[in-house]
Amino acid sequence: MPRILAIDYGQKRTGIAVTDEMQIIASGLTTIPSETAIAFLKDYFEKEKVEKVLIGEPKQMNGEPSQSTEVIEKFVVLFANAFPEMKMERVDERFTSKMAFQTMIDSGLKKKQRQNKALIDEISATIMLQDYLSRKF
């Protein structure tokens, strides 16, 4: 069974998470510079079978688009042009960064490790993907 991949796209960094082949468990894959996202994905899609890509949709508490929406929408267009055959789904990413930070605290990471924004982005993508999987079943 092909994997599902989640992208937490940001202006500087992009967190990426992926499922196992049975689409049961979400795991952090990596965090990359955002400008390399399309090239990274092309390489990854050549090596791994991916059924669908989830791209985070940032919203404010009231459901309105957040200030980072414009940056992400540009990436969505680039993604759709680069991978026209790939199924893409937008998912709400509200609270994932806060949940990622709390996860780091709960897992006992030291303060210096919790300041690693790249790790927060990767965990955010993982939370987004695991939430999607839990709603899927």
NORPEHU-V667906 format. One record per helix or strand of 2 or more residues. SS is the DSSP state (helix for helix, strand for strand). FROM is the first residue (numbers start at 1). LEN is the number of residues. If there is no record, write none. Layout:
BEGIN
ss->[SS,SS]
from->[FROM,FROM]
len->[LEN,LEN]
END
This chain:
BEGIN
ss->[strand,strand,strand,helix,strand,helix,strand,helix,helix,helix]
from->[3,13,26,34,50,69,87,96,111,117]
len->[7,7,8,14,8,14,6,11,4,20]
END
